[in-house]
Amino acid sequence: PPLTHDDAMCDACLELAKFHVPILPYPMPAPGSTGPARLFSDVAVANAESLSALVLFQLAVPGCPILHGGAAGITNFASGGFVEGAPESNLLNGAMGDMARYYGLPTIVAGCLADAQAPGPQALLEKMLSTLPLVLSGVDVINGIGEIGTSQILVPEQILVDHELAVLCQRFRDGIRPSDLFADVARVGPGGNFLMEDSTVAACRSAEFCRPEFVDRNSYEQWQELGRPDLYTKARQRMTEILAAPLKNPLPDKVTGRLEDISRRADAVLGRARRLTAP
């Protein structure tokens, strides 16, 4: 419900705050259902929910780390469902990023989202639409890598595709930086070319030019010879290689054993709690 906080979640987060675990309030008012239908009003509701959580946790545990965030979506007025990949959803999330910068707070917002039920063109369209604007708006963390189906499905190869998409968006954000290569222009002069210039060799290996792993840049003939691979085919092959490879930095046995012990004890506590609360 709008302008409220879940009591059980608040209790749990208050306990975490005592250990200075960063707290992330995540308002999700959907225009027309759990939030007002007008986008501007919906941002105001989401921001109020986030700020009220900040006040709550700072009063309870002064100085506890807290983030400003949001996972806005809109209401599908044809079905009543929740929609994440719409442009309006990303306008709302971008606005929450703007508010976080205004307050000087670190921010996490939902992005790189898709309502598509399978990897493919719709997923890519929606993910680009929900990633690039947020990257350009300067949010600190975008949450949604690998997810499709309105965040109900996690697809392994989509994680790799989304990583590449994020790298491309970051490059777009970085823009064009001034350089001192005007001497090359004077040396080559009209009608020449820059293929043999040292600066060209250096530039092609620099971060100024992206070299994507899965996006195909071959000629049509080369693409045909390679078997006409598409983005997802290459991502699946790479994911298979990653999953088959041994872990490079596995946790020490002592740490793994400790984590397993904590998990077993937590399962036991939760099991008792479920039995006590069962009707």
C-alpha positions in Angstrom: 0.0 0.0 0.0 1.2 3.6 -0.6 2.9 5.6 2.1 3.4 2.6 4.4 6.3 0.3 5.3 6.0 -3.5 5.8 6.3 -4.2 9.6 8.1 -7.5 9.3 10.6 -6.1 6.8 11.2 -3.1 9.0 11.9 -5.2 12.0 14.4 -7.3 10.1 16.1 -4.3 8.6 16.3 -2.6 12.0 18.2 -5.6 13.3 20.5 -5.4 10.3 21.1 -1.7 10.8 22.5 -2.4 14.3 25.4 -4.2 12.5 25.7 -1.3 10.1 24.5 -3.3 7.1 23.5 -0.8 4.4 19.7 -0.4 4.2 17.9 0.0 0.9 14.3 1.2 1.0 12.8 0.1 -2.4 9.6 2.0 -3.0 7.6 0.5 -6.0 4.4 2.6 -6.4 2.8 1.7 -9.7 0.8 4.6 -11.3 -2.9 3.8 -11.2 -2.8 1.0 -8.6 -0.4 1.3 -5.7 0.5 4.9 -6.7 -1.3 7.9 -8.2 -1.8 7.7 -11.9 0.1 10.9 -12.7 3.9 10.3 -13.0 4.9 13.4 -11.1 2.7 12.5 -8.2 4.0 8.9 -8.3 7.6 10.2 -7.9 6.5 12.3 -4.9 5.0 9.2 -3.3 8.0 7.1 -3.9 10.3 9.8 -2.7 8.3 10.2 0.5 8.4 6.5 1.2 12.2 6.5 0.7 12.8 9.6 2.9 10.5 8.4 5.7 12.5 5.1 5.8 15.7 7.2 6.1 14.2 9.1 9.0 13.1 5.8 10.7 16.4 4.1 10.5 18.4 7.1 11.5 16.3 7.6 14.5 16.6 4.0 15.5 20.4 3.6 14.6 22.0 7.0 14.1 24.6 7.0 11.4 23.6 3.6 9.9 24.4 3.5 6.1 21.3 3.9 3.9 20.7 4.2 0.2 18.0 6.0 -1.8 16.4 3.7 -4.4 13.3 2.7 -6.3 11.9 0.0 -8.6 9.2 1.8 -10.3 6.9 0.2 -12.8 3.6 1.2 -14.4 0.2 -0.5 -14.4 -0.8 -2.3 -17.5 -4.2 -0.6 -17.9 -5.3 -3.5 -20.2 -4.7 -6.2 -17.6 -3.9 -4.6 -14.3 -0.5 -6.2 -14.3 2.9 -4.6 -13.4 5.1 -3.4 -16.3 8.8 -2.6 -16.0 10.1 -2.2 -19.5 7.9 0.8 -20.4 9.5 4.2 -21.0 7.3 5.6 -18.2 8.8 3.1 -15.7 12.3 4.3 -16.6 11.3 8.0 -16.3 10.2 7.2 -12.8 13.4 5.4 -11.9 15.5 8.1 -13.4 13.6 10.7 -11.4 14.4 8.8 -8.2 18.1 8.9 -9.2 17.7 12.7 -9.7 16.3 13.0 -6.2 19.1 10.9 -4.7 21.7 13.2 -6.2 19.8 16.2 -4.9 20.0 14.8 -1.4 23.6 13.6 -1.8 22.7 10.0 -1.2 24.0 6.9 -3.0 21.4 5.3 -5.1 20.3 1.9 -6.5 17.4 1.8 -8.9 15.8 -1.0 -11.0 16.9 -0.9 -14.6 18.1 -3.2 -17.5 14.5 -4.6 -17.3 12.3 -6.4 -19.7 8.7 -7.6 -19.7 9.6 -10.0 -22.6 9.0 -13.6 -21.6 12.0 -14.9 -23.6 15.5 -13.6 -24.6 15.3 -11.9 -28.0 14.5 -8.6 -29.8 11.9 -7.4 -27.3 14.1 -8.0 -24.4 17.0 -6.2 -26.0 14.8 -3.2 -26.9 13.3 -2.9 -23.4 16.7 -3.4 -21.7 18.4 -0.7 -23.7 15.5 1.6 -23.0 15.8 0.9 -19.3 19.5 1.1 -19.1 21.0 4.0 -21.2 18.8 6.8 -19.6 19.7 5.6 -16.1 23.4 5.4 -16.9 23.3 9.0 -18.4 21.4 10.2 -15.3 24.3 9.2 -13.1 22.7 6.6 -10.8 25.3 4.6 -8.8 23.9 1.0 -9.3 21.4 -0.4 -11.7 19.7 -3.6 -10.6 18.2 -6.0 -13.1 21.0 -7.7 -15.0 20.0 -11.0 -16.5 16.3 -10.6 -15.7 13.3 -10.9 -18.1 9.6 -11.6 -17.7 9.1 -8.5 -15.4 11.9 -9.7 -13.1 10.4 -13.2 -12.7 12.9 -15.1 -14.9 16.8 -15.1 -14.6 18.5 -16.2 -17.8 22.2 -17.1 -17.5 23.2 -16.0 -21.1 21.1 -12.8 -20.6 23.5 -11.9 -17.8 26.4 -11.8 -20.3 24.4 -10.0 -22.9 23.3 -7.4 -20.3 26.9 -7.0 -19.2 27.9 -6.1 -22.7 24.9 -3.7 -23.0 26.0 -2.0 -19.8 29.6 -1.6 -21.1 28.3 0.0 -24.3 26.1 2.3 -22.3 29.0 3.3 -20.0 31.1 4.1 -23.1 28.2 6.3 -24.4 28.1 8.1 -21.0 31.9 8.7 -21.0 31.6 10.8 -24.2 34.5 12.3 -26.2 37.5 13.6 -24.3 39.8 16.3 -25.7 43.1 15.1 -27.1 46.3 16.6 -28.5 46.3 14.8 -31.9 46.0 17.9 -34.0 49.6 17.4 -35.0 48.5 14.2 -36.9 46.0 16.2 -38.9 48.7 18.7 -39.9 51.1 16.0 -40.8 48.7 13.9 -42.9 47.1 16.9 -44.6 44.3 17.0 -47.1 43.6 13.8 -49.1 45.7 11.5 -46.9 44.8 8.8 -44.4 45.6 7.9 -40.8 46.0 4.1 -41.1 49.8 4.1 -40.5 49.8 6.7 -37.8 51.2 5.6 -34.4 48.2 7.3 -32.8 45.8 5.1 -34.7 47.5 1.9 -33.5 47.4 3.2 -29.9 43.8 4.3 -30.2 42.5 1.0 -31.5 43.8 -0.7 -28.4 42.6 1.9 -26.0 39.4 2.2 -24.0 38.3 4.9 -26.3 36.9 2.3 -28.7 34.7 -0.6 -27.4 35.4 -4.1 -28.6 32.2 -6.0 -27.8 32.4 -9.8 -27.4 28.9 -10.8 -28.6 27.8 -8.0 -31.0 28.7 -9.1 -34.5 30.8 -6.7 -36.6 31.8 -9.0 -39.4 31.0 -8.5 -43.0 28.1 -10.4 -44.4 30.4 -13.0 -46.0 32.4 -13.5 -42.8 29.2 -13.9 -40.8 27.9 -16.5 -43.3 31.2 -18.4 -43.1 31.0 -18.4 -39.3 27.6 -20.1 -39.4 25.5 -17.0 -39.0 25.9 -16.7 -35.2 23.6 -14.4 -33.3 24.1 -12.5 -30.1 22.5 -15.1 -27.8 24.2 -18.1 -29.5 27.6 -16.6 -28.7 26.5 -15.7 -25.2 25.3 -19.3 -24.5 28.5 -20.7 -25.7 30.5 -18.4 -23.5 28.2 -19.2 -20.5 28.8 -22.9 -21.1 32.5 -22.3 -20.9 32.3 -20.3 -17.8 30.1 -22.9 -16.0 32.5 -25.7 -17.0 35.6 -23.9 -15.8 36.7 -24.4 -12.2 36.3 -21.5 -9.8 39.3 -19.2 -9.9 39.0 -18.0 -6.3 37.0 -20.5 -4.3 36.4 -19.7 -0.6 38.6 -21.4 1.9 37.1 -24.5 3.4 36.9 -22.9 6.8 34.8 -20.0 5.4 32.6 -22.4 3.4 32.0 -24.5 6.5 31.1 -21.6 8.6 28.6 -20.3 6.0 27.0 -23.7 5.7 26.7 -23.9 9.5 25.0 -20.5 9.6 22.6 -21.6 6.8 21.7 -24.8 8.6 21.0 -22.9 11.9 18.9 -20.3 10.0 16.9 -23.1 8.3 16.2 -24.7 11.7 15.1 -21.4 13.2 12.8 -20.6 10.3 11.4 -24.1 10.3 10.4 -23.7 14.0 8.9 -20.3 13.3 6.8 -21.7 10.5 5.5 -24.6 12.7 4.6 -22.2 15.5 2.7 -19.8 13.1 1.0 -22.6 11.1 -2.8 -22.6 11.4 
